[in-house]
Amino acid sequence: MLKFTKDHEWVKIDGGQATVGITAHAAEQLGDLVFVELPEVGKVLGKGDNAAVVESVKAASDVYSPISGTVSEVNDIVVEDPSIINSDAAGAGWFFKLTLKDASESDALLDEAAYNQLIA
């Protein structure tokens, strides 16, 4: 189940785990990404908390946690090569994984159709 925030994060929920990244639209708006800072494994994030930072040749932007949980894994590949986010934002360009606190929080997020309408 893929859900989206109005701040252009995506979250894929699989059981009690969630994978989080930024949307292709966000990556396109930012331009060529040159730096990514991810949260530490074990960090507890609330819904809407600052979770990561991305910087491009144009701007820096905060990435917020779309759902509450504890960071269980980070994608070091995007730290080493942020351009992966530009080329595969919803795949290899994921940022971090969470062990969910309350999966029902995802009910308030946008589905793909609503997100596409938001960015249209």
Secondary structure, DSSP 8 states (H G I E B T S, - for coil): -EEE-TTSEEEEEETTEEEEEE-HHHHHHH-SEEEEE---TT-EE-TT-EEEEEEESS-EEEEE-SS-EEEEEE-HHHHH-THHHHH-TTTTT--EEEEES-GGGGGGSB-HHHHHHHH-
